[in-house]
Amino acid sequence: MQTCCAYNNGGNNMSITTDLSAKLTSLLSYIASFFTAAGSYVNDMDIGVVVGVLCAVFTAFINWFYKDRQRQRATLKSEREARIQALQEQVLLKQLQHIEQERCSHVLDDIHKD
């Protein structure tokens, strides 16, 4: 007796979702076995050392980050102060020129009066 089924293509009736779930299950089992093997190899002291090293690296990174920001702020502050000083010098020079012009005009007025 021979049966014909539209869903049976030569005995290969595995759907896409079944194939995907099989791959996912296989991947998860490999990941679980890796962590099981790693857990049996590593003891508490090794975990403490790894955590300590990671904390030290993280602390060094955070210190570098904030020191770099501090250095940038100091550079900006010194640039700002230099600009302010240059502007103040310009203002003082303008005031001095104005004072000299007034003195010259007063001297010329005094000369013309005599």
Residue frames relative to the residue before (quaternion, step in Angstrom):
aa qw qx qy qz dx dy dz
M 1.0000 0.0000 0.0000 0.0000 0.00 0.00 0.00
Q 0.1451 -0.7972 0.5853 0.0306 3.49 -0.81 1.05
T 0.1353 -0.7875 0.5974 0.0686 3.56 -0.83 1.01
C 0.1860 -0.7630 0.6119 0.0941 3.48 -1.11 0.72
C 0.0021 0.7944 -0.6062 0.0396 3.51 -0.74 1.04
A 0.4953 -0.6782 0.4617 0.2855 3.56 -0.95 0.90
Y 0.7006 0.4663 -0.2670 0.4695 3.56 1.14 -0.58
N 0.6617 0.4827 -0.3004 0.4889 3.57 1.22 -0.24
N 0.0327 -0.8146 0.5784 -0.0287 3.55 -0.12 1.28
G 0.8167 -0.2333 0.1083 0.5165 3.53 0.11 1.26
G 0.7063 -0.4619 0.2623 0.4679 3.56 1.06 0.65
N 0.6141 0.5256 -0.3540 0.4705 3.59 1.24 -0.07
N 0.1392 0.8205 -0.5372 0.1373 3.57 0.13 1.27
M 0.3603 0.7288 -0.5003 0.2977 3.59 1.14 0.57
S 0.3046 -0.7695 0.5330 0.1763 3.58 -0.71 1.02
I 0.6836 -0.4873 0.3527 0.4134 3.56 -1.33 0.22
T 0.6618 0.5064 -0.3197 0.4509 3.59 0.92 -0.82
T 0.6350 0.5141 -0.3351 0.4691 3.59 1.00 -0.71
D 0.6462 0.5137 -0.3135 0.4693 3.58 0.99 -0.81
L 0.6639 0.5001 -0.2975 0.4697 3.59 0.97 -0.85
S 0.6682 0.4884 -0.3088 0.4686 3.58 0.93 -0.83
A 0.6164 0.5311 -0.3499 0.4642 3.59 1.08 -0.63
K 0.6579 0.4934 -0.3113 0.4762 3.59 0.97 -0.81
L 0.6521 0.5114 -0.3126 0.4643 3.59 0.97 -0.83
T 0.6495 0.5090 -0.3119 0.4710 3.58 0.94 -0.84
S 0.6457 0.5139 -0.3159 0.4682 3.56 0.99 -0.83
L 0.6535 0.5099 -0.3113 0.4648 3.59 0.93 -0.87
L 0.6653 0.5031 -0.3020 0.4615 3.58 0.91 -0.89
S 0.6508 0.5059 -0.3260 0.4629 3.58 0.98 -0.73
Y 0.6350 0.5110 -0.3340 0.4734 3.60 1.05 -0.69
I 0.6463 0.5128 -0.3185 0.4668 3.58 0.98 -0.82
A 0.6586 0.5033 -0.3063 0.4682 3.59 0.93 -0.88
S 0.6639 0.4903 -0.3187 0.4662 3.60 0.93 -0.78
F 0.6071 0.5434 -0.3572 0.4566 3.60 1.06 -0.66
F 0.7018 0.4516 -0.2818 0.4733 3.59 0.83 -0.94
T 0.6068 0.5379 -0.3568 0.4638 3.60 1.08 -0.56
A 0.6675 0.4837 -0.2990 0.4807 3.57 0.94 -0.87
A 0.6584 0.4986 -0.3137 0.4685 3.58 0.94 -0.84
G 0.6561 0.5164 -0.3098 0.4547 3.59 0.99 -0.78
S 0.6710 0.4720 -0.3121 0.4791 3.59 1.02 -0.65
Y 0.6557 0.5100 -0.3116 0.4613 3.60 1.14 -0.49
V 0.7383 0.4005 -0.2060 0.5021 3.58 1.00 -0.86
N 0.2042 -0.7688 0.5901 0.1383 3.57 -0.97 0.84
D 0.7524 -0.4103 0.2661 0.4413 3.59 -1.30 0.05
M 0.6441 0.5249 -0.3339 0.4451 3.57 0.99 -0.76
D 0.6381 0.5182 -0.3291 0.4648 3.59 0.99 -0.76
I 0.6354 0.5214 -0.3244 0.4682 3.57 0.99 -0.80
G 0.6468 0.5212 -0.3120 0.4612 3.58 0.99 -0.82
V 0.6478 0.5078 -0.3175 0.4708 3.57 1.00 -0.81
V 0.6602 0.5043 -0.3116 0.4613 3.59 0.90 -0.89
V 0.6555 0.4973 -0.3125 0.4747 3.59 0.92 -0.88
G 0.6471 0.5238 -0.3176 0.4539 3.61 0.98 -0.80
V 0.6590 0.4947 -0.3072 0.4761 3.56 0.97 -0.87
L 0.6519 0.5087 -0.3185 0.4635 3.59 0.93 -0.83
C 0.6457 0.5071 -0.3206 0.4723 3.60 0.99 -0.77
A 0.6484 0.5122 -0.3226 0.4617 3.60 0.98 -0.80
V 0.6534 0.4980 -0.3148 0.4753 3.59 0.95 -0.84
F 0.6486 0.5158 -0.3134 0.4638 3.59 0.95 -0.87
T 0.6555 0.5071 -0.3085 0.4669 3.60 0.96 -0.86
A 0.6458 0.5126 -0.3223 0.4651 3.59 0.97 -0.83
F 0.6442 0.5173 -0.3196 0.4639 3.58 0.99 -0.80
I 0.6594 0.4999 -0.3089 0.4689 3.60 0.90 -0.89
N 0.6497 0.5050 -0.3217 0.4684 3.62 0.95 -0.82
W 0.6482 0.5116 -0.3237 0.4618 3.59 0.91 -0.85
F 0.6445 0.5394 -0.3164 0.4399 3.57 0.95 -0.93
Y 0.7254 0.4308 -0.2586 0.4704 3.60 0.78 -0.97
K 0.6151 0.5247 -0.3545 0.4698 3.61 1.06 -0.61
D 0.6326 0.5224 -0.3282 0.4682 3.58 1.04 -0.76
R 0.6476 0.5001 -0.3151 0.4809 3.60 0.96 -0.80
Q 0.6363 0.5209 -0.3275 0.4654 3.59 1.01 -0.80
R 0.6538 0.5118 -0.3068 0.4652 3.58 0.98 -0.87
Q 0.6419 0.5142 -0.3210 0.4696 3.60 1.01 -0.78
R 0.6564 0.5046 -0.3119 0.4662 3.58 0.95 -0.84
A 0.6437 0.5128 -0.3276 0.4640 3.60 0.98 -0.80
T 0.6394 0.5184 -0.3241 0.4663 3.58 1.01 -0.79
L 0.6584 0.4993 -0.3066 0.4725 3.59 0.93 -0.87
K 0.6475 0.5232 -0.3193 0.4528 3.56 0.99 -0.83
S 0.6766 0.4766 -0.3054 0.4708 3.59 0.91 -0.85
E 0.6242 0.5190 -0.3426 0.4730 3.61 1.05 -0.66
R 0.6473 0.5159 -0.3124 0.4661 3.57 0.98 -0.85
E 0.6604 0.4992 -0.3098 0.4677 3.58 0.95 -0.84
A 0.6354 0.5205 -0.3314 0.4642 3.59 1.03 -0.73
R 0.6442 0.5081 -0.3196 0.4741 3.61 1.01 -0.77
I 0.6398 0.5204 -0.3230 0.4642 3.58 0.98 -0.84
Q 0.6604 0.5025 -0.3117 0.4629 3.57 0.93 -0.88
A 0.6441 0.5125 -0.3293 0.4626 3.61 0.98 -0.79
L 0.6565 0.5008 -0.3124 0.4697 3.59 0.99 -0.80
Q 0.6387 0.5177 -0.3269 0.4661 3.58 1.01 -0.77
E 0.6317 0.5223 -0.3311 0.4676 3.58 1.03 -0.76
Q 0.6409 0.5204 -0.3223 0.4632 3.59 1.00 -0.81
V 0.6483 0.5107 -0.3167 0.4674 3.57 0.97 -0.86
L 0.6659 0.4970 -0.3085 0.4631 3.59 0.91 -0.86
L 0.6403 0.5133 -0.3326 0.4647 3.60 1.00 -0.73
K 0.6360 0.5146 -0.3255 0.4741 3.59 1.01 -0.78
Q 0.6562 0.5036 -0.3141 0.4660 3.56 0.95 -0.84
L 0.6470 0.5152 -0.3142 0.4661 3.56 1.00 -0.82
Q 0.6388 0.5115 -0.3247 0.4743 3.59 0.98 -0.79
H 0.6442 0.5191 -0.3174 0.4634 3.56 0.99 -0.84
I 0.6500 0.5087 -0.3124 0.4703 3.59 0.95 -0.86
E 0.6629 0.4989 -0.3102 0.4641 3.60 0.93 -0.87
Q 0.6323 0.5177 -0.3375 0.4672 3.59 1.02 -0.75
E 0.6511 0.5053 -0.3206 0.4668 3.59 0.94 -0.81
R 0.6493 0.5098 -0.3206 0.4644 3.61 0.95 -0.83
C 0.6535 0.5056 -0.3183 0.4647 3.56 0.95 -0.85
S 0.6642 0.4924 -0.3196 0.4629 3.57 0.93 -0.82
H 0.6357 0.5088 -0.3333 0.4753 3.63 1.04 -0.67
V 0.6448 0.5042 -0.3290 0.4710 3.57 0.97 -0.80
L 0.6576 0.4992 -0.3117 0.4704 3.59 0.95 -0.84
D 0.6288 0.5211 -0.3346 0.4702 3.58 1.02 -0.72
D 0.6559 0.5051 -0.3110 0.4669 3.58 0.99 -0.83
I 0.6415 0.5159 -0.3247 0.4658 3.58 1.02 -0.76
H 0.6803 0.4851 -0.2948 0.4637 3.59 0.91 -0.86
K 0.6117 0.5506 -0.3501 0.4472 3.61 1.10 -0.60
D 0.6894 0.4828 -0.2932 0.4536 3.57 0.97 -0.77
